[in-house]
Amino acid sequence: MQYVLQPAETVALLTTLAVDQQPVFGKMTPQHMVEHLALIMRISNGRIQVPVRFPEEKIAAYRKKIIEGPDPIGMGVQMEKGNDTLPELRNPDLTHAIADLQLQIEKFHAHYDNHPGVTAVHPFFGALNKAEWIIFHQKHFTHHLRQFALIP
């Protein structure tokens, strides 16, 4: 399934999550995971701007491995090493978080439809265009859906 290209199917899959479902790896709750996906969608649809966190030579290596290559995002990857604190939840419950994620996916498509050729900065990969963001989102969604055993 293409998660960002098939938002209705993605939402249907996420609605099978139990509020108290334990992750296979990591510390996120189901709502934290969904809100995390929505946050990254906001970055990709231009709503939140972030700086690049790595020197150009590291960015090139990360892009080659994840964006341009077949490698998945590994189970032990953390965006901020050493930060084990979960952020405060933005939504009142998991249902609202899933609805927000669906909205952010819709805004992603509208953003790139209305601004062809535009890029948005990913903190690890630098400026990505729509096609590159879709590759990243596919791997990112897969990573987190596996985190909660929603897909093999």
Secondary structure, DSSP 8 states (H G I E B T S, - for coil): --TTT-HHHHHHHHTT--TT---SSSS--HHHHHHHHHHHHHHHTTSS-----S-HHHHHHHIIIIISSS----TT--SSTT-------SSSSHHHHHHHHHHHHHHHHHHHHHSTT--EEETTTEEE-HHHHHHHHHHHHHHHHHHTTS--
